[in-house]
Amino acid sequence: MLSLEDALKGVSSAQDKLRNATAIISPVIMSEQMIRLSQYAGALDEHLAEYEKEYDIQLAAKILNKHKEGMKISPAETLSKMELAEVRGQISYLSRIAGSAWRQVNVIQSRIQHLRTESMTNV
C-alpha cells in the first residue's frame, strides 16, 4: 500500500497539474491527471478505512474499560471521544481530501465529455 504521505503528495501534485490554462482545454492532460488523482484518492481511502477501523476499535475498548471502572456509558463515551479527538480529526481531514479528489475526478470526466461534444459540433 502506498504510504499516507505519498498519497497526499500525489493528490496535491495531480491537482496542481490541473490548475493551469493548458490543462483545462487538454483532454490528454486531464485524462493523465485524472487517473493519477483517482489512484492517489483510492490510496487515501485505504488509509482512511484503516483509521476508521482503529478509531472504532479504540473507542469501544475505552468505553468498555471506563464502564468496567464504574463510569456510566454516556459519560464514558463522551470522555473516550475526547481522548480520541486527534484520530477523529485525522479521519475528518482525510475524508475531506479524498472526497474532494473524487469530486475532481467527476468534474474532469464531465469536462472531457464536454470538450468531446464541443469538438464534434465544431467540425
C-alpha positions, 0 to 999 in steps of 0.5 A, a space after each residue: 500500500 502506498 504510504 499516507 504521505 505519498 498519497 497526499 503528495 500525489 493528490 496535491 501534485 495531480 491537482 496542481 497539474 490541473 490548475 493551469 490554462 493548458 490543462 483545462 482545454 487538454 483532454 490528454 492532460 486531464 485524462 493523465 491527471 485524472 487517473 493519477 488523482 483517482 489512484 492517489 484518492 483510492 490510496 487515501 481511502 485505504 488509509 482512511 478505512 484503516 483509521 476508521 477501523 482503529 478509531 472504532 476499535 479504540 473507542 469501544 475498548 475505552 468505553 468498555 474499560 471506563 464502564 468496567 471502572 464504574 463510569 456510566 456509558 454516556 459519560 464514558 463515551 463522551 470522555 473516550 471521544 475526547 481522548 480520541 479527538 486527534 484520530 477523529 480529526 485525522 479521519 475528518 481531514 482525510 475524508 475531506 481530501 479524498 472526497 474532494 479528489 473524487 469530486 475532481 475526478 467527476 468534474 474532469 470526466 464531465 469536462 472531457 465529455 464536454 470538450 468531446 461534444 464541443 469538438 464534434 459540433 465544431 467540425 
